[in-house]
């Protein structure tokens, strides 16, 4: 590792597995750690009018979320 590392910003690194001892070590050994926020889509309720890029491909329409 890097024993002199003081700052680590990985907020935009979303495919990391920081469970268990790795997360603990980062938080204990680095002064300023910015971890990614974990969003779980199953916890968010989308409205009936919510469209996704994938939906537009299936429907054959062009995707533009701000119509």
PEHU-V240033 format. One record per residue. N is the residue number from 0. OMEGA is omega in radians with two decimals (999 if undefined). Layout:
N:OMEGA  N:OMEGA
This chain:
0:3.13  1:-3.06  2:-3.13  3:-3.13  4:-3.12  5:-3.08  6:3.08  7:-3.14  8:-3.14  9:-3.10  10:-3.11  11:3.07  12:-2.95  13:-3.10  14:3.12  15:3.04  16:-3.10  17:3.12  18:3.03  19:-2.96  20:-3.14  21:3.10  22:-3.13  23:3.13  24:3.12  25:-3.10  26:-3.12  27:-2.96  28:-3.11  29:-3.08  30:-3.05  31:-3.13  32:3.07  33:-3.09  34:3.09  35:3.07  36:-3.13  37:3.06  38:3.09  39:-3.05  40:3.14  41:3.11  42:-3.10  43:3.14  44:3.12  45:3.08  46:-3.13  47:-3.11  48:-3.13  49:3.12  50:3.09  51:3.07  52:3.14  53:3.11  54:-3.10  55:3.09  56:3.13  57:-3.12  58:-3.13  59:3.13  60:3.02  61:-3.09  62:3.00  63:-2.99  64:-3.05  65:3.09  66:999
